[in-house]
Amino acid sequence: MSLPIRTTKKAPAGCLIPFGVIFLAAGLAVCWLAWSQFLVKVRVVHSWVEAPCQVTQWEIGIEPTNDGYQTSPQVAYNYTWKGQSFTGRTYDHALSTRPGINEFEAKGAKAREGGVVCFINPLNPSESTLLQASYTVGALVMGVGVLFAGMGGLIAAGGVVSLFRRAVGGSGGAGRGAKGCLGGILAPVFFVLFAGAGFLVWKLALADQPDWDTVGSRMVPVPAKVVASGVSTSRSSGKNSSTTYKAKIAYQYKYNGRLWHSGWLDFDRSTTSSSNYSKARDAVSRYPQGAGTTAWVDPVAPWQAVLEKQAGTRWWLWLFPIVFGGIGVIGLLGWLLKVTALGAALFGTRQAGGSRD
């Protein structure tokens, strides 16, 4: 009685090519976005000349909207270039972003201490800016694009090689199923993306947090007025889309004879965000537009103020860098051990080509 001969299904020749092309196209699109929207403009401003200036106005405009508010920097500064006097009113020429309330107030406090410089276009000295935007944002976006494009190029190249070997009679990846065709190359791609996502969440949302135990212990209560309040809604794309509701609340208060503004509800340093609409709605109901309330102000840094001296829900953001970063780092280390001689020595994971009896 003869036993049936088992054969291994071969992956389609060039099965990596479409995946690689998708990654490559996405990466190139992100690179173009980073270059055109960030890096070119920042590069222009970095070619301008630095000069001392005198700030005469530094105010944050807060315009109430249906979903909370939007900000606009209102600045004015005087400077001299080659004997001529000019007045500038541009906060950030390169990025033209709407600044966060507390970030803007912190920069204003430093500007009022003196020693402010602005950046002047030497070819048109009436054109200037207070901020010389850094390359950080553009570099991060460009890095993501390069990662996708590079991995996509490698994947597509692997598919072309596989297709060529199959065409000339080689194995072209014979003995490997479609899953194996993708797994060996796509695995490190996803692990790197996971690790990168974890790092970005940590950097953008969690890094550089104040010591709220110390700050909270010295905060003092002052009368405040809510100038804007509303629920912002954002919906993610995709088949399994979800909706996030955010309570955006801005308020003003006086401290040491100066009017300040803040957009922090609690020690999250931002507004409460949740998939539960009622939670955001409740926060807005507690602080409706025009209402008088109490703000807790840090006397050392008066731009740091909250309406509620408590930690919000941001603690759960730590799950992202821990889970995503952990999966990425551990998975990448495991993949490296699997494909290197060290992995072979430790686990016997590398095997010579050919069949095993």
C-alpha positions in Angstrom: 0.0 0.0 0.0 1.6 3.2 -1.1 1.1 6.4 0.9 0.1 9.6 -0.9 3.0 11.9 -1.6 2.6 15.2 0.2 3.6 18.3 -1.7 4.1 21.8 -0.5 2.0 24.4 -2.2 4.2 27.0 -3.8 3.5 30.6 -3.3 2.5 32.5 -6.5 5.6 33.9 -8.2 6.1 37.5 -7.2 3.5 37.4 -4.4 5.4 40.1 -2.6 5.2 42.6 -5.4 1.7 44.1 -4.7 2.3 44.4 -1.0 5.6 46.1 -1.7 4.1 48.5 -4.2 1.4 49.5 -1.7 4.0 50.2 1.1 6.2 52.0 -1.4 3.4 54.2 -2.7 2.2 55.1 0.8 5.8 55.9 1.9 6.5 58.1 -1.0 3.2 60.0 -0.5 4.0 60.6 3.2 7.5 61.8 2.2 6.0 64.2 -0.3 3.6 65.5 2.3 6.5 66.0 4.8 8.6 67.8 2.3 6.0 70.1 0.7 4.0 71.0 3.9 6.8 71.1 6.5 10.4 70.8 5.5 10.5 73.3 2.6 8.8 76.0 4.6 11.0 75.4 7.7 14.1 75.4 5.5 13.1 78.8 4.1 12.7 80.4 7.6 16.0 78.9 8.7 17.8 80.9 6.0 16.5 84.1 7.5 18.6 86.4 9.7 18.2 86.6 13.4 17.7 90.0 15.0 16.6 91.4 18.4 13.1 92.6 18.7 10.7 94.2 21.2 7.4 92.5 21.8 4.5 95.0 22.1 1.6 92.6 22.0 1.2 88.9 23.0 -2.4 87.7 23.3 -4.2 84.6 22.4 -7.5 84.9 20.5 -10.1 82.3 21.4 -13.1 82.1 19.1 -16.0 79.9 20.3 -17.2 77.3 17.8 -19.9 74.6 17.7 -17.3 72.0 18.8 -15.4 74.1 21.4 -13.1 76.8 20.1 -10.2 77.7 17.9 -7.2 79.8 18.7 -5.3 82.5 16.9 -2.0 84.2 18.0 -2.2 87.9 18.2 1.4 89.3 18.4 3.2 92.5 17.5 6.9 93.2 17.7 9.3 96.0 16.6 12.7 95.4 15.0 15.3 97.3 13.0 17.0 96.2 9.9 19.8 98.3 8.2 18.6 101.5 9.9 14.9 100.9 9.1 12.2 100.2 11.6 9.6 97.5 11.1 6.6 96.0 12.9 6.0 92.3 12.6 2.8 90.4 13.3 3.6 86.9 12.3 3.9 84.2 15.0 5.0 81.2 13.0 5.6 81.8 9.3 6.7 78.2 8.4 3.9 76.1 9.9 1.0 78.7 10.5 -0.4 76.4 13.2 -3.0 77.3 15.8 -1.1 77.2 19.0 -2.3 75.5 22.2 -3.5 78.0 24.8 -1.1 77.1 27.6 1.9 76.6 25.2 1.3 80.1 23.8 0.9 81.6 27.3 4.2 80.0 28.5 6.1 81.4 25.5 4.5 84.8 26.2 5.7 84.8 29.8 9.2 84.1 28.6 9.0 86.8 25.9 8.0 89.4 28.5 11.2 88.8 30.3 13.1 90.2 27.4 15.9 89.0 25.1 13.4 88.1 22.3 14.7 87.6 18.8 12.8 87.4 15.6 13.8 86.1 12.2 13.9 88.5 9.2 13.9 87.7 5.5 17.0 89.6 4.3 15.5 89.9 0.7 12.3 91.4 2.1 12.9 92.8 5.6 9.2 93.6 6.1 8.7 89.8 6.2 9.5 88.2 9.6 8.5 85.7 12.1 8.8 85.3 15.9 9.2 81.5 15.8 11.8 79.6 13.8 10.0 76.3 13.5 12.2 73.3 14.0 12.6 70.3 11.7 11.2 67.9 14.3 7.6 67.5 13.0 8.7 67.3 9.4 11.5 64.9 10.2 9.1 62.6 12.1 6.7 62.6 9.2 9.5 62.1 6.7 10.9 59.2 8.9 7.6 57.4 8.7 7.5 57.9 5.0 11.1 56.7 4.5 10.4 53.6 6.6 7.3 52.7 4.6 9.0 53.4 1.3 12.2 51.5 2.2 10.3 48.5 3.5 8.0 48.6 0.5 11.0 48.7 -1.9 12.6 45.8 -0.2 9.4 43.8 -0.3 8.8 44.5 -4.0 12.5 43.7 -4.8 12.1 40.4 -3.0 9.0 39.7 -5.1 10.8 40.6 -8.4 13.7 38.3 -7.4 11.3 35.5 -6.6 9.5 36.0 -9.9 12.8 36.0 -11.9 14.0 32.8 -10.2 10.8 31.1 -10.9 11.0 32.2 -14.6 14.5 30.7 -15.1 13.6 27.5 -13.4 14.7 28.1 -9.9 12.7 27.5 -6.8 11.5 31.1 -6.5 10.6 30.3 -3.0 9.4 26.8 -3.6 8.3 24.9 -0.6 6.9 28.0 1.0 3.3 28.8 1.2 1.9 32.2 0.6 2.1 32.9 4.3 5.7 32.0 4.3 6.3 34.2 1.3 5.2 37.2 3.3 6.1 36.4 6.8 9.9 36.4 6.6 10.0 40.0 5.2 6.8 41.6 6.5 7.3 40.5 10.1 10.1 43.0 10.8 8.1 45.7 9.0 5.2 45.3 11.3 7.4 45.0 14.4 9.2 48.2 13.5 5.9 50.0 12.9 4.6 48.8 16.3 7.7 50.0 18.1 7.6 53.3 16.3 3.9 53.9 17.1 4.6 53.2 20.8 7.5 55.7 20.8 5.4 58.4 19.1 2.5 58.1 21.5 5.0 58.3 24.4 6.8 61.3 22.9 3.8 63.3 21.8 1.3 62.6 24.6 3.3 61.5 27.7 6.8 62.9 27.6 7.7 66.1 29.5 4.8 65.9 31.9 5.2 68.2 35.0 5.5 66.7 38.5 1.8 67.2 39.2 2.1 66.1 42.8 4.5 69.0 43.5 2.6 71.5 41.2 -0.8 70.5 42.7 0.4 71.1 46.2 1.3 74.7 45.6 -1.6 75.7 43.4 -3.9 78.5 44.6 -7.6 79.1 43.7 -8.5 82.2 41.7 -11.8 83.4 40.1 -12.1 82.4 36.4 -14.6 82.8 33.6 -15.3 80.2 30.8 -14.9 81.9 27.4 -15.6 78.8 25.2 -17.0 75.3 25.8 -18.1 72.6 23.5 -17.9 68.9 22.5 -15.6 68.1 19.7 -16.2 64.9 17.7 -13.7 63.0 15.6 -14.3 59.7 13.8 -11.7 57.3 12.7 -11.8 55.8 9.2 -12.0 52.2 8.2 -14.5 49.4 8.5 -14.3 49.3 12.3 -14.4 53.1 12.7 -14.9 54.6 16.2 -16.0 58.0 17.4 -14.1 60.0 20.1 -15.7 62.9 22.0 -13.6 65.6 23.5 -14.7 68.4 25.9 -12.9 71.5 24.8 -13.1 74.2 27.5 -11.1 77.5 27.5 -11.2 80.0 30.4 -9.5 83.2 31.6 -8.3 84.3 35.0 -6.3 87.1 36.5 -3.1 86.5 38.5 -0.7 89.1 39.7 -2.5 91.7 37.8 -2.3 89.9 34.4 -5.0 88.2 32.4 -4.1 84.6 31.6 -5.9 81.9 29.6 -5.9 78.1 29.9 -7.4 75.1 28.1 -6.5 72.5 30.7 -9.4 70.8 32.5 -7.3 68.7 34.8 -3.8 67.3 35.1 -4.1 65.6 31.7 -2.8 69.0 30.4 -5.6 69.0 27.8 -9.3 68.3 27.5 -11.0 65.1 28.5 -11.3 62.6 25.6 -13.5 59.5 25.6 -15.6 57.3 23.4 -18.4 58.0 25.8 -20.3 61.1 24.7 -22.0 61.6 28.0 -18.6 62.0 29.8 -17.6 64.8 27.5 -21.1 66.4 27.7 -21.0 66.3 31.5 -17.7 68.2 31.5 -19.1 70.9 29.2 -22.2 71.1 31.4 -20.1 71.7 34.4 -18.4 74.6 32.7 -20.7 76.2 30.1 -19.6 79.2 28.1 -19.8 82.5 30.1 -20.0 80.7 33.5 -17.9 81.9 36.5 -15.8 79.2 38.2 -12.6 78.7 40.1 -9.2 77.9 38.5 -6.3 76.4 40.3 -3.2 78.3 39.3 0.5 77.4 39.8 2.1 80.6 41.3 5.5 79.6 40.0 4.2 79.2 36.4 0.8 81.1 36.1 0.1 79.6 32.7 -0.3 76.2 34.3 -3.9 76.2 35.5 -6.6 73.6 35.8 -10.3 73.6 36.7 -10.1 70.3 38.6 -7.1 69.2 40.6 -7.2 65.6 39.6 -5.7 63.2 37.1 -8.0 62.6 34.2 -8.1 59.6 32.0 -4.8 60.0 30.3 -3.2 57.2 32.3 -4.6 54.7 29.8 -2.4 56.2 27.1 0.5 54.4 28.8 -1.0 51.2 27.4 -0.1 52.3 23.9 3.6 52.7 24.3 3.8 49.6 26.6 1.7 47.3 24.5 2.7 48.6 21.0 6.3 49.2 21.9 6.6 45.9 23.8 5.2 43.9 20.8 7.5 45.8 18.4 10.7 45.4 20.4 10.2 41.8 21.5 9.0 40.8 18.1 11.9 42.4 16.4 14.4 40.8 18.8 12.8 37.5 18.2 12.9 37.9 14.4 16.6 38.9 14.6 17.4 35.8 16.7 15.6 33.6 14.3 17.5 34.8 11.2 21.0 35.2 12.7 23.7 32.9 13.7 23.1 33.8 17.4 19.6 32.6 17.1 20.8 29.4 15.5 23.3 28.8 18.4 20.7 29.5 21.0 17.6 28.0 19.6 18.6 26.1 16.4 16.3 28.2 14.4 18.4 28.5 11.2 18.4 25.5 8.9 20.4 24.7 5.8 18.5 24.7 2.6 17.2 21.4 1.1 15.0 18.7 2.4 15.2 16.9 5.6 14.8 13.2 5.9 
